[in-house]
Amino acid sequence: MVLKTFNVQEEVYSKYSKYCKERGISMSKQVTMFMKVQTEDEPEVREEYLAKLKKIEKEGRIHIGTIEDFRKRYGIKEDV
């Protein structure tokens, strides 16, 4: 591992630092993952995820209606 210095806007850094602390996330790990994703030609996808996608693709689609159908059903007259 190497130590690098970056210039980051103070406001952005503060918000992201707070975000990471609240969620117990390592900021360094997030930066590393971002760089890795940006530089990979093909993102890695787990086989379990691909299997789930294939299963979903094979399932039939259902029609849930339009926004107008929703409004009629629930008595909504206009957008809020």
C-alpha positions as CSV (number, residue, x, y, z in Angstrom):
1,M,0.0,0.0,0.0
2,V,1.2,3.5,-0.8
3,L,0.3,6.8,0.8
4,K,-0.9,9.5,-1.7
5,T,-2.1,13.0,-1.3
6,F,-5.0,14.4,-3.2
7,N,-6.6,17.8,-3.4
8,V,-10.3,17.6,-2.5
9,Q,-12.8,20.3,-1.9
10,E,-13.2,20.8,1.8
11,E,-17.0,20.7,1.7
12,V,-17.0,17.4,-0.4
13,Y,-14.5,15.9,1.9
14,S,-16.4,16.8,5.1
15,K,-19.7,15.5,3.8
16,Y,-18.1,12.2,2.6
17,S,-16.2,11.8,5.8
18,K,-19.4,12.1,7.8
19,Y,-21.2,9.7,5.4
20,C,-18.4,7.1,5.9
21,K,-18.3,7.5,9.7
22,E,-22.0,7.1,10.1
23,R,-22.0,3.9,8.1
24,G,-18.7,2.5,9.5
25,I,-17.1,2.6,6.0
26,S,-13.4,3.1,5.4
27,M,-12.9,6.2,3.2
28,S,-9.6,4.8,1.9
29,K,-11.3,1.5,0.9
30,Q,-14.0,3.4,-1.0
31,V,-11.4,5.4,-2.9
32,T,-9.5,2.3,-3.8
33,M,-12.7,0.5,-5.0
34,F,-13.6,3.6,-7.1
35,M,-10.2,3.6,-8.8
36,K,-10.3,-0.1,-9.4
37,V,-13.8,0.0,-11.0
38,Q,-12.8,3.0,-13.2
39,T,-9.7,1.2,-14.5
40,E,-11.1,-2.3,-15.1
41,D,-12.1,-3.4,-18.6
42,E,-14.7,-5.9,-17.4
43,P,-16.3,-5.5,-14.0
44,E,-16.3,-8.7,-11.9
45,V,-19.8,-10.2,-11.4
46,R,-20.5,-13.1,-9.1
47,E,-21.9,-16.3,-10.6
48,E,-24.8,-16.2,-8.1
49,Y,-25.9,-12.8,-9.4
50,L,-25.8,-14.0,-13.0
51,A,-27.8,-17.0,-12.1
52,K,-30.5,-14.8,-10.5
53,L,-30.6,-12.6,-13.5
54,K,-31.2,-15.6,-15.8
55,K,-34.0,-16.8,-13.6
56,I,-35.6,-13.3,-13.6
57,E,-35.3,-13.1,-17.4
58,K,-37.2,-16.4,-17.8
59,E,-40.1,-15.3,-15.6
60,G,-43.1,-13.8,-17.2
61,R,-43.8,-10.1,-17.0
62,I,-46.9,-8.8,-15.4
63,H,-48.8,-5.6,-16.4
64,I,-49.2,-3.3,-13.4
65,G,-51.0,-0.5,-15.2
66,T,-50.3,3.1,-15.9
67,I,-50.1,6.0,-13.5
68,E,-53.7,6.9,-14.6
69,D,-54.8,3.4,-13.5
70,F,-53.1,4.0,-10.1
71,R,-54.8,7.4,-9.7
72,K,-58.3,5.9,-10.5
73,R,-57.8,3.0,-8.2
74,Y,-56.7,5.1,-5.2
75,G,-58.8,8.2,-5.9
76,I,-55.8,10.6,-6.6
77,K,-56.9,13.5,-8.8
78,E,-53.5,15.1,-9.6
79,D,-49.8,15.0,-8.9
80,V,-48.9,16.4,-5.5
